[in-house]
C-alpha cells in the first residue's frame, strides 16, 4: 500500500504539519502522538489534499516565478498548484550595536541597575548572586546590612554559604537591636 509522509504532504499543501496531525486526530485517523515523519496511506493523503485545498485558497502567483514553477513542476513531475514560490530573503542585519548582542545577566533580568549591582557586589555578594540580592531586597535587607557581622560572620558570607534570607534577616534585626540597646 503506497504511503506519504506527513511532512511531505504539509510542504506540498503549504501548511504546517501540526495542522495535518490535528486534522487526522479530529477525523479519528490517528490516536496518541504522531511525528511529522509518520506515513499516511494514499487514500487518506488524498482526503487531506482535498480538504485543505478546499478550505485554504491559494494565493495568486506573480508572473516572474510562474515560469520557474512550471519548470520545477515538469522536472519533479508534480502539479504546479502544489508548488509555492520561494520566500523573499530577509535583509541580513550586518551591523548591530554591541549592546544588542550582549547576553542578559541575572541582574538585568531582575531589573537591577548597574549601580544596584555594584552596591550588592561591594557588600559581599558575588557576580552570580542576583537571585540572593532580589530575595534580600524583598525581605528589606539593604547592601549596608550585609556588611554587619552576625555572631562573628558577615551577613553576606552567611547568605553565600546557604543560610536562608529569612534567618539572616532575623539575625540582622537582633544585632541592630542589641547595638541600639548598648549604644
Secondary structure, DSSP 4 states (H G I P E B T S, - for coil): --EEEHHHHHHHHTS-HHHHHHHHHHTTS--S---TT-EEEHHHHHHHHHHHHHHSPPPPPPHHHHHHHHHHHHHHT--GGG--PPPPPPPP-----HHHHSPP-HHHHTT--HHHHHHHHHTT--TT-HHHHHHHHHHT--TTGGGSEETTEEHHHHHHTT--HHHHHHHHHHHHHHHHHH-
